[in-house]
Amino acid sequence: MTLGWFVNFMPPAWNTPWAGPDVARWADGEFYVEMARALERARLDFIMLEDSSVVPENHGGSARTEFMVTTKAPKNDPLPLAGAIAAATSDLGIVTTMSTSLYPPAHLARLQATLDVLSQGRAGWNVVTSFEEQAAQNVGLESLWEHDERYDRAAEFMDLVRQLWRAAGSGAPVEHAGRYFSASGRFDAPAPPQGSPVLCQAGGSPRGLDFAADNAEVVVAVPHGLEAMTAYRRAVRERMERFGRDPDSCRILFMVTPVVGETDAEARERRARMWAPTDRNLLRKVVFASNTAEIDFAAFDLDSPVPPDATTNGAQSLLDQLKEKTRGSSLRQAFSEDGLAESLPLVGTPESVVDQMEEAMDVVGGDGFLFFHGGGGLLSRRYLTDVLDGIVPELQRRGLAQTEYAPGTLREKLAASVPG
């Protein structure tokens, strides 16, 4: 299986019993550099550094609740952290998140080319279009474009940055006059060792799926349950064929938050505590949903379903998911069940969790998983140990995960990590 870890450059478990001694220094990045070293010791394929650039005020029209639960803020820029991780590791892939709506194409292309050089060909780009209105205003825009137009712009953006990467290191002139972007002149950037960073994307809407199928080498997905996972993978692969791409050239990874214990019963108890419908847990989920879907869920009745006419210019897949989950139920019930950012509830001993992971891949297909522990305020060294010293060694013992890195660039390593 291809295995990665999705993480935010935010305070880790700062207000839990498992907070480390250095939480107040979270912004120096050392926790995450140490984490990257641990991922490399476990032979994970890559670390993916999420990003957003705002302090959300979607919930109740205030940033107060965001700072109480830290789902998105405070957060530091992942690009300098990627450079520090590159210096501290030698094989781990390093995927950074950058927005086609907020960066000029040449600036993004130059940064990614430089990261690929600094990491000796281990860079990846998680392509996002952004959805926060505040993010647009932070860079001088009045607002973001409508959802599908953001993807139209992103498609042209991709064409242009690919031209820039082809010209990098050669001094060759670049001429581009498109509908949304233009460029003229010589591109001063190093040639990326991989030709381009490995391209990653998380498309959930039909337009997002099209974009992923046309561009991505790694797709990150959060459909809920085996049936939805199977349908999602089929949709991506069918679209790739329509775009003239080999479906086997793309890794489709499902996000999970495993909970392990010495016994299955202990793991179930831990998970029940993790998602218990306490006031704080409920608030965290409501704030997370508000900030991700760009809708103030505080204005909705938590004991009723999501109104069927609710719309968003934000994360449409999350809104659709909550509409489905609350049909005949309520938001309170949906928020009490489990995490919003995991495809499967993996619970048990390391052996039984790996049984579930293996069964899921047998049923769904797919190429692996992306571990994630819920944004700021939750990740701890204890949780890393549970996964990296519990689940991953069991995967390796069964021949389901690599025990050594293949030589070469991240793209070459990913190609080598998939049997056949």
N, C-alpha and C positions, 0 to 999 in steps of 0.2 A: 504494500500500500504506500502511496505517496502521503506523507504526513507533514503538516505545517502547524504553526501556532500563530493565531491572530491576537494581537495585543495593542493596547493603547498606551501612549507615553503619558501616563497619568499617575497620580498617587496610587500605590498598591493598597493592600488591606490595612488602611491607616487607623481604623476604629474597631478592629476585631481582636479577639484573643491571640490571633496568629500574626499580628503586625510585627514586623522585624524591628530591630533597634535603630534603624536608619531611615524611618519613614519621613521624618522632617526634611531629609536631604533627597527626596525622590527626584527633584528636578535636575540633579547632577547626572542622572542617567545610569549611575553605576549599578542599580538594581537590575536594569534591563540589559546591560552589558554582561553582568553575571548570569542572567537568565539565558542570554544567547550562547554563552559558553556551555551552559548545562544542556541546551538543545543540541549543540554540536556533539557533546560527549555521548548523547543518546542517539545520534545519527539521524535527527529529523532533517527533512529536506530544506525547509526554509522557515524564517520568521517573517510575518507580515505585520507591518507597522501601520495601523489605521491613523487617520487624521481628520480633524474638522477644526475650524478656526474661529468659533464663536462661543460665547457663553449664552446658551439658549434661554429664552424667556417665553417659550411657548406654553408652559404650564402655569396657568393663573396670571399670565402677563408679567411675571417676575422671575428674576434669576435666583431668588432665595431658595426655592426647593431644589434647584439644580445643585447649588453648593452644599445642600444638606446631604444629597445622595450621590453626587459626583458621577453621573452617567456619562457626561461629555466634557466636563470642565472641573478643575483647571487641567490644561493639556499643553504640552510643549511640541514644537515642530519636530517631526520624526527624521528629517533629512540629516541634520547634524548628528543625531543619535545613530543613524545608519553608518555614517563614517566611523564613529567610535566602535561600533560592532564589527565593521569590516577590519579594523586594525586589531581587534581582539580575537578574531576567528580566522579560519583558513578554508573551510569547506561549506559552511552554512549559507544557504541562499538568503538574500536580504531584500525584501519586497517593500517598497515605500508607496504610500498613497498620495496621489497628486491629481488635482481636478482640472479637467479640460475647460471648465467654465471660469476658473479663477486665475490660471497661469497663462501668460502669453506662450504660444507654441515654442518659439526659439529659446525662451528662458527655461521651460520645462525640459526640452530636448537637451540643452546644455547641462543642466543639473543631472539628468539621468545618465548622460554619457560619462560625466565625471564620476558619478557613483560606480558605474560599471568598471571604470579604470581603477578607482581606489580599491574596489573589492576583487580585482583581477577576474572579472567576468562572472560575478555572482549576483548582480543586481536584477531586480524585477520591479515592474511598475504596476501597481493596482490602480487601474483606470476608473475614475469616478467622474460624474458630471455635476455633483453637489446639488443640494436641494434647499439649503438654508438661506432665507432672504437676507438675514444679517450678514452672512458670509459675502453675498454680493455687495452689500453696502460697505463692508470693510475694505473692499478693493475699488470703490468709487462707482459701482453700478447702482442704479436705482432699484432693480429687482432682477431675479433670474428669469430666464426664458421658460416658456411652457415645457412640460415634461418631454414630449417627443421632439420638440425643437432642440432641446439640450443634446439629445442623441444625434440629431442631424448635424449639429455643430461639432460634436465629438467625432463623428465619422470623418469630416473634413480635417479636423485637427489631427487625427491619426495619419491621414495621407501626408500632411505637411511634415509632421515630426519624422516620419519615415524617410522623406526626402532629405531632411536635415541630417539624420543619422548616416545616410548614404554619403553625404557630402563631408561629414566630419573627418577631420584629420587630413583632408586632401586640398582644402582651399578652393574646391570647385564652387562655382556660383550656384545659388538656388533662386529660382524664379517661380513664384506661385501667386496666382490671382484667382481666388475662389469666391464663393458666395459670402463666406464669413471671414476669411483670413487672407492676408497677403504677405508675401515675403520677397525681398529682392536684395541680393548681395552675397557676400561670402560668409559662411558660418564658421565662427571661431570656436571650435570645441574639439576635444580629443576623440579619436575614433573608438567607439565602444568595442571592447574585445569580443562581445557576442554579436556584433552588428547592430543589435538593439537589445534593450533589456527584455527579460521574459515578461510577457504581457498577461496580466491577471484582470479579472472583471467579475462583478457580482450582479448579473442581470436577473431581475425578477419579473418585470412587466414584459408584455410581448415585444415592445420596442427594445427593451434592455436585452432580452434574449437574442434578438436579431443582431444587436451590436456585439454581444459576447461571441455568438457563433461566427461572426465575420472576422473577429480580431483576436480573441483570447486564446492563450495556451494553457491557462489555468482558470477554471471557473469556480467561484465560491458560491455555495447555495445553502439555503435554509428552508427547504420544503419540509413539512412536518409529517413524519410517518413514512413507512416503506412504499405505500402506494403513491404518495405525492412525490417521493424521491425518484421512483421509477419513471413517473410521467415527466418530471423535470429533465432527467437525463435523456429520455427519448426525444423531448422537444429540442434540446440543444443539439443532439446528434443529427436529427433530421434537418434542422436549419443549417448545420455545417455542410451537409451534403448538398443542399440547395445552393450554398455559396461556393461550391467546388472545393471544399476542404475535406481532408481525411478526418473523420470523427475520432480516430484513435490518436490523433496528434494533440488532443486537448485533454487535460486532466480535470475531472469534475469532482470536487471535494465538498463534503457535507460538514457543516459546523456542528460540533458536539461539545458538551460539558460533562465528561464522565465523573461519576461519584463512586469512589471505591472504599472498601473496608476489608477487615480480615475475614468477615463472613458476609454473605448476602444480606442478612438481617441488619447487620451494623451499617452497611452501605445504604439500605433503604431508610434507616433512621436518620442518617446524615443528610440524605437528600430531602427527607421530610422537613428537617430543621432548616435546610437551605432555602426551600421555597414555601415555608410556612406562611400563611396569610396574616402575618403581623402587620401592624400599622406601617412600620418602616419598609418592609418588603413590598407591600401594596403600593406605597408612595413611590418607591423606586421604579416599579414597573409602569405606573401611570406616567411618571415624569419621562421615562425612557420612551414610551410610546408617543407621548406628546412631542418630544424633540425629534424623533425619527420620522414620524408621519406628518410633522408640521401642523398638528391639530391640537387644540387645547382640550385634552380629555377631562380636565377638571370641570368643563362646562357640560359634560354628559352625566346622566344618571348611571352610576356604577352598578345599579341593580336592574338595569335594562340592557338590551342589545345595542350595538352600535347602530345609529340610524342608517337605514339603507341608502339614503341620499347623501351621506357624508362623502365629500370628495377632498382631494389633496393634490398639490403640486409637488409634494414631497415623496416619501417612500410609499408608492402605491401598493407594493406587495405586502407590506405590513398592515396597511389599512384593510386590504382584501382578506388577509389572514384573520384579523380580528372580527371582521364582519362574519366570516364563516364560523369561527369559534363561538361567537355569541348568538348565533341563530338558535332560537329556542332556549337561550341561556342568558347570561349577563356578563358585563365587563368584569365585575367582581369575581365571578367564577372563572373566567378566562385568565385573569391575572393571578388567581390562586393556584392554578394547576401546575405550571412548570415554567421553564425559561422561554423567553420569546425568541432567543437566538440559538436554538439547537434543533437539529433535525430528528434526533432520537434520544430518548431518556436512557442513557447507558448507566446502569447501576449494578453493583455487585463486587465480588472479589476481582482481582485482575484477570483471573482465568475466565470468569463468567462474563465480564465486560468484553474480553476479546472474543469469546463465543458469539456475543451479540454483534460485534463489529464484523466478524467473518460471515455470519449469516446474512447481515445486511448487504454486504458486497456480493454475496452469492445470489441474493434475490434481486437487487437493484442494478447490479453492475457498478459502474463508477470506479474511481481510482483511489479513493482514500478519504481522509478526514482532516479537518482543520480544527484543532483544539482551541477553545475560547472559554474564559472564565469571567464574562460579564462586564467588562469595562472597568472604570475606576473604582477603587475602594474594595475590591474583592480578591484580587490575585495575591497569593502568598507563596512563600518558599515551601510551605507544607503542601499546597496543592500541586506545585511543580513536581515535588518528590512523588506524590501519589501517581502522577501520570508517567513521569520519566523513569522512575525506579520501580514502578509497578506494572503499568499497562504496556509500555513500550518493550521492556525485556520479554514479556510474554508473547507479544507479536513477533519479536525476533526469534524466540525459541521455536515458533511454529513456521518460520520461514515467510512470514507475512510482512516483515519490515526489514529494511537493509541493516546490516551490521557493520558495513564499511561504505564509505563514499566512493563512487566511481570518479575517475580523474576527469578533469576538464571544467567547463563552464557550468553555470546553473542549468542552462538549457540541456547540455549534454548529460549532466547528472540526472535530471528528471527523465530524460529518454532512457537512461540505463537502469533506472529504478523500477521500471515496469516490465514484468516478465514478458518475453516474446517480442 
